Amino acid sequence: MSDAPGRPSRPRPAPAPEPPPRAPSAGPRAGLWWRCLLGGVVLWVLAVVVTYTTQNSNLLPTLILLGSFLVPCCFTLWAYEKHGRVLGVDLLLGCFVVGGILGVLGASVLEYYLLHPSLTLFLGVGLIEEAVKALALMFVLRRYPDVRGSRAGLVLGAAVGFGFAAFESSGYAFNALFTLHGRPLRDLVETEILRGVLAPFGHGLWTAVLGAALLSDRGGDGRFRLTGRVLGTYVGVAVLHALWDSVNGIAVWLVYALTADARQRALFDSGYMPRPTPEQRHLYTLFSDGGLIVVALLGVVWLTALTRRAGRGNTP
């Protein structure tokens, strides 16, 4: 409507200037990984309480996925924040998801056809699983010839390893629902707690070490080279993997060798597992937990040395 006759027209206010476009995000904020970890733990505990209270089986997939992926995802994010911001989130996710799935599928096929019960079973598992994770990493990076160097290998190798661990843990958690103990939900929760606590010292750590060797010796044309360092690192992480998996069996053998009496030896030699004494149970716990700690420390020391060299720029 126009202004009344005889009155000067009022100037219309100028439109407010549009805000400038936001700069694209450079990636996750520093320290986001531990906030995600704390928040995820709270959500997981809440999911456990609600599932126990309501006995709603529809919540089981939520419980399995959250418990299996929480720690691997958060530690992958930590590795990205620490050393891998220049790599980009898309490459990190590709290594975690595609590399993790390919690793699990490849390990399942090869172990099914190649492994049989024997004294070298766990060494075979270590050799196969570390090989398929390395191949999965190389597959994801086949179109990124410029991605090389120890620091990139640490981050992307960890992403593949943690992806492998997440998908593998979800399978273990699912299997825990079908135990014969009459307490499947309790077994599921215990399985997720145990694997969540141990996750930072397993697949992610071993593949980070192997990834650092692979990308350190990657050629300028993008080709991966099987140098002596790469092969030596592969054998080393496979041995750590095998020791980690065989700690429980080694602990049983040590307890048997050190404390078994004549009756227990006779039962054991006949193919029966004798009932352990309270002292033997305590000794088994000492050997098994102590063995895991020793293997974990060996891996952490190795990874720390590589991380320091990458931080000083002594490796490509």
Beta strands, then each sheet from edge to edge (+ up, - down):
end
